[in-house]
């Protein structure tokens, strides 16, 4: 019985993080992307691009199908065209799961 208990305690110690990231870290990211995507669906691609800039390793598998888009594909002209594509849209997001890790 003692061996099982010690094994359980050791496993819990290994699995538990030593210091949790701030609770508001994921909330901040969620709120920023909600504002960015809401702006885009109203045709404001400039705000979307400012709030959620793409990284060099960005890849998007479009919900409409086709070839994935990469960072290099998003020229300023393409971002402007995205803004013209969306008008008067509404945006709602549902976070299924979120977590933060130390960098």
CNS distance restraints for C-alpha pairs under 8 A (distance, minus, plus):
assign (resid   1 and name CA) (resid   5 and name CA) 6.31 0.50 0.50
assign (resid   2 and name CA) (resid   6 and name CA) 6.15 0.50 0.50
assign (resid   3 and name CA) (resid   7 and name CA) 6.13 0.50 0.50
assign (resid   4 and name CA) (resid   8 and name CA) 6.21 0.50 0.50
assign (resid   5 and name CA) (resid   9 and name CA) 6.25 0.50 0.50
assign (resid   6 and name CA) (resid  10 and name CA) 6.08 0.50 0.50
assign (resid   7 and name CA) (resid  11 and name CA) 6.10 0.50 0.50
assign (resid   8 and name CA) (resid  12 and name CA) 6.17 0.50 0.50
assign (resid   9 and name CA) (resid  13 and name CA) 6.18 0.50 0.50
assign (resid  10 and name CA) (resid  14 and name CA) 6.28 0.50 0.50
assign (resid  11 and name CA) (resid  15 and name CA) 6.16 0.50 0.50
assign (resid  12 and name CA) (resid  16 and name CA) 5.98 0.50 0.50
assign (resid  20 and name CA) (resid 101 and name CA) 7.71 0.50 0.50
assign (resid  21 and name CA) (resid  25 and name CA) 7.22 0.50 0.50
assign (resid  21 and name CA) (resid 100 and name CA) 6.14 0.50 0.50
assign (resid  21 and name CA) (resid 101 and name CA) 6.19 0.50 0.50
assign (resid  21 and name CA) (resid 102 and name CA) 6.32 0.50 0.50
assign (resid  22 and name CA) (resid 100 and name CA) 7.98 0.50 0.50
assign (resid  23 and name CA) (resid  27 and name CA) 7.38 0.50 0.50
assign (resid  24 and name CA) (resid  28 and name CA) 5.95 0.50 0.50
assign (resid  25 and name CA) (resid  29 and name CA) 6.54 0.50 0.50
assign (resid  25 and name CA) (resid 100 and name CA) 6.71 0.50 0.50
assign (resid  26 and name CA) (resid  30 and name CA) 6.07 0.50 0.50
assign (resid  26 and name CA) (resid  98 and name CA) 6.55 0.50 0.50
assign (resid  26 and name CA) (resid  99 and name CA) 6.34 0.50 0.50
assign (resid  26 and name CA) (resid 100 and name CA) 6.09 0.50 0.50
assign (resid  27 and name CA) (resid  31 and name CA) 6.07 0.50 0.50
assign (resid  28 and name CA) (resid  32 and name CA) 6.12 0.50 0.50
assign (resid  29 and name CA) (resid  33 and name CA) 6.17 0.50 0.50
assign (resid  30 and name CA) (resid  34 and name CA) 6.08 0.50 0.50
assign (resid  30 and name CA) (resid  95 and name CA) 7.97 0.50 0.50
assign (resid  31 and name CA) (resid  35 and name CA) 6.23 0.50 0.50
assign (resid  32 and name CA) (resid  36 and name CA) 6.15 0.50 0.50
assign (resid  32 and name CA) (resid  51 and name CA) 6.54 0.50 0.50
assign (resid  32 and name CA) (resid  52 and name CA) 7.50 0.50 0.50
assign (resid  33 and name CA) (resid  37 and name CA) 5.93 0.50 0.50
assign (resid  33 and name CA) (resid  51 and name CA) 7.19 0.50 0.50
assign (resid  33 and name CA) (resid  52 and name CA) 6.47 0.50 0.50
assign (resid  34 and name CA) (resid  38 and name CA) 5.96 0.50 0.50
assign (resid  34 and name CA) (resid  91 and name CA) 7.67 0.50 0.50
assign (resid  34 and name CA) (resid  92 and name CA) 7.55 0.50 0.50
assign (resid  34 and name CA) (resid  93 and name CA) 6.85 0.50 0.50
assign (resid  35 and name CA) (resid  39 and name CA) 6.14 0.50 0.50
assign (resid  35 and name CA) (resid  48 and name CA) 7.82 0.50 0.50
assign (resid  35 and name CA) (resid  51 and name CA) 7.80 0.50 0.50
assign (resid  36 and name CA) (resid  40 and name CA) 6.34 0.50 0.50
assign (resid  36 and name CA) (resid  47 and name CA) 6.43 0.50 0.50
assign (resid  36 and name CA) (resid  48 and name CA) 4.29 0.50 0.50
assign (resid  36 and name CA) (resid  49 and name CA) 7.54 0.50 0.50
assign (resid  36 and name CA) (resid  51 and name CA) 5.57 0.50 0.50
assign (resid  36 and name CA) (resid  52 and name CA) 6.29 0.50 0.50
assign (resid  37 and name CA) (resid  41 and name CA) 6.27 0.50 0.50
assign (resid  37 and name CA) (resid  48 and name CA) 6.23 0.50 0.50
assign (resid  37 and name CA) (resid  91 and name CA) 6.83 0.50 0.50
assign (resid  38 and name CA) (resid  42 and name CA) 6.52 0.50 0.50
assign (resid  38 and name CA) (resid  89 and name CA) 7.75 0.50 0.50
assign (resid  38 and name CA) (resid  90 and name CA) 6.36 0.50 0.50
assign (resid  38 and name CA) (resid  91 and name CA) 5.09 0.50 0.50
assign (resid  38 and name CA) (resid  92 and name CA) 7.83 0.50 0.50
assign (resid  39 and name CA) (resid  43 and name CA) 6.51 0.50 0.50
assign (resid  39 and name CA) (resid  44 and name CA) 5.04 0.50 0.50
assign (resid  39 and name CA) (resid  45 and name CA) 6.85 0.50 0.50
assign (resid  39 and name CA) (resid  47 and name CA) 6.38 0.50 0.50
assign (resid  39 and name CA) (resid  48 and name CA) 5.93 0.50 0.50
assign (resid  40 and name CA) (resid  44 and name CA) 4.82 0.50 0.50
assign (resid  40 and name CA) (resid  45 and name CA) 4.91 0.50 0.50
assign (resid  40 and name CA) (resid  47 and name CA) 7.37 0.50 0.50
assign (resid  40 and name CA) (resid  48 and name CA) 5.49 0.50 0.50
assign (resid  40 and name CA) (resid  82 and name CA) 7.80 0.50 0.50
assign (resid  40 and name CA) (resid  83 and name CA) 6.25 0.50 0.50
assign (resid  40 and name CA) (resid  86 and name CA) 6.82 0.50 0.50
assign (resid  41 and name CA) (resid  83 and name CA) 7.71 0.50 0.50
assign (resid  41 and name CA) (resid  86 and name CA) 5.10 0.50 0.50
assign (resid  41 and name CA) (resid  87 and name CA) 6.11 0.50 0.50
assign (resid  41 and name CA) (resid  88 and name CA) 6.62 0.50 0.50
assign (resid  41 and name CA) (resid  89 and name CA) 4.67 0.50 0.50
assign (resid  41 and name CA) (resid  90 and name CA) 6.15 0.50 0.50
assign (resid  41 and name CA) (resid  91 and name CA) 6.82 0.50 0.50
assign (resid  42 and name CA) (resid  83 and name CA) 7.73 0.50 0.50
assign (resid  42 and name CA) (resid  86 and name CA) 5.97 0.50 0.50
assign (resid  42 and name CA) (resid  87 and name CA) 4.69 0.50 0.50
assign (resid  42 and name CA) (resid  88 and name CA) 4.55 0.50 0.50
assign (resid  42 and name CA) (resid  89 and name CA) 5.06 0.50 0.50
assign (resid  42 and name CA) (resid  90 and name CA) 7.03 0.50 0.50
assign (resid  43 and name CA) (resid  82 and name CA) 7.45 0.50 0.50
assign (resid  43 and name CA) (resid  83 and name CA) 4.15 0.50 0.50
assign (resid  43 and name CA) (resid  84 and name CA) 5.83 0.50 0.50
assign (resid  43 and name CA) (resid  85 and name CA) 7.05 0.50 0.50
assign (resid  43 and name CA) (resid  86 and name CA) 4.83 0.50 0.50
assign (resid  43 and name CA) (resid  87 and name CA) 4.83 0.50 0.50
assign (resid  43 and name CA) (resid  88 and name CA) 7.04 0.50 0.50
assign (resid  43 and name CA) (resid  89 and name CA) 7.94 0.50 0.50
assign (resid  44 and name CA) (resid  48 and name CA) 6.56 0.50 0.50
assign (resid  44 and name CA) (resid  83 and name CA) 5.42 0.50 0.50
assign (resid  45 and name CA) (resid  49 and name CA) 6.04 0.50 0.50
assign (resid  45 and name CA) (resid  79 and name CA) 6.12 0.50 0.50
assign (resid  45 and name CA) (resid  80 and name CA) 6.21 0.50 0.50
assign (resid  45 and name CA) (resid  82 and name CA) 6.44 0.50 0.50
assign (resid  45 and name CA) (resid  83 and name CA) 4.54 0.50 0.50
assign (resid  46 and name CA) (resid  50 and name CA) 6.23 0.50 0.50
assign (resid  46 and name CA) (resid  79 and name CA) 7.56 0.50 0.50
assign (resid  46 and name CA) (resid  80 and name CA) 7.37 0.50 0.50
assign (resid  46 and name CA) (resid  83 and name CA) 7.73 0.50 0.50
assign (resid  47 and name CA) (resid  51 and name CA) 6.05 0.50 0.50
assign (resid  48 and name CA) (resid  52 and name CA) 5.83 0.50 0.50
assign (resid  48 and name CA) (resid  53 and name CA) 7.64 0.50 0.50
assign (resid  49 and name CA) (resid  53 and name CA) 4.97 0.50 0.50
assign (resid  49 and name CA) (resid  54 and name CA) 7.50 0.50 0.50
assign (resid  49 and name CA) (resid  79 and name CA) 7.73 0.50 0.50
assign (resid  54 and name CA) (resid  58 and name CA) 6.10 0.50 0.50
assign (resid  54 and name CA) (resid  71 and name CA) 6.45 0.50 0.50
assign (resid  55 and name CA) (resid  71 and name CA) 6.64 0.50 0.50
assign (resid  56 and name CA) (resid  71 and name CA) 5.57 0.50 0.50
assign (resid  56 and name CA) (resid  72 and name CA) 7.63 0.50 0.50
assign (resid  57 and name CA) (resid  70 and name CA) 7.43 0.50 0.50
assign (resid  57 and name CA) (resid  71 and name CA) 6.59 0.50 0.50
assign (resid  58 and name CA) (resid  70 and name CA) 5.59 0.50 0.50
assign (resid  58 and name CA) (resid  71 and name CA) 5.15 0.50 0.50
assign (resid  59 and name CA) (resid  68 and name CA) 6.47 0.50 0.50
assign (resid  59 and name CA) (resid  69 and name CA) 5.57 0.50 0.50
assign (resid  59 and name CA) (resid  70 and name CA) 4.54 0.50 0.50
assign (resid  59 and name CA) (resid  71 and name CA) 6.64 0.50 0.50
assign (resid  60 and name CA) (resid  68 and name CA) 5.45 0.50 0.50
assign (resid  60 and name CA) (resid  69 and name CA) 5.07 0.50 0.50
assign (resid  60 and name CA) (resid  70 and name CA) 6.46 0.50 0.50
assign (resid  61 and name CA) (resid  65 and name CA) 7.16 0.50 0.50
assign (resid  61 and name CA) (resid  66 and name CA) 7.91 0.50 0.50
assign (resid  61 and name CA) (resid  67 and name CA) 7.37 0.50 0.50
assign (resid  61 and name CA) (resid  68 and name CA) 4.71 0.50 0.50
assign (resid  61 and name CA) (resid  69 and name CA) 6.67 0.50 0.50
assign (resid  62 and name CA) (resid  66 and name CA) 6.93 0.50 0.50
assign (resid  62 and name CA) (resid  67 and name CA) 7.86 0.50 0.50
assign (resid  62 and name CA) (resid  68 and name CA) 6.46 0.50 0.50
assign (resid  62 and name CA) (resid  69 and name CA) 7.57 0.50 0.50
assign (resid  69 and name CA) (resid  73 and name CA) 6.20 0.50 0.50
assign (resid  70 and name CA) (resid  74 and name CA) 7.26 0.50 0.50
assign (resid  73 and name CA) (resid  78 and name CA) 7.88 0.50 0.50
assign (resid  74 and name CA) (resid  78 and name CA) 5.61 0.50 0.50
assign (resid  74 and name CA) (resid  79 and name CA) 6.27 0.50 0.50
assign (resid  75 and name CA) (resid  79 and name CA) 6.40 0.50 0.50
assign (resid  76 and name CA) (resid  80 and name CA) 6.19 0.50 0.50
assign (resid  77 and name CA) (resid  81 and name CA) 6.24 0.50 0.50
assign (resid  78 and name CA) (resid  82 and name CA) 6.25 0.50 0.50
assign (resid  79 and name CA) (resid  83 and name CA) 6.55 0.50 0.50
assign (resid  80 and name CA) (resid  84 and name CA) 6.63 0.50 0.50
assign (resid  81 and name CA) (resid  85 and name CA) 6.25 0.50 0.50
assign (resid  82 and name CA) (resid  86 and name CA) 6.60 0.50 0.50
assign (resid  83 and name CA) (resid  87 and name CA) 7.57 0.50 0.50
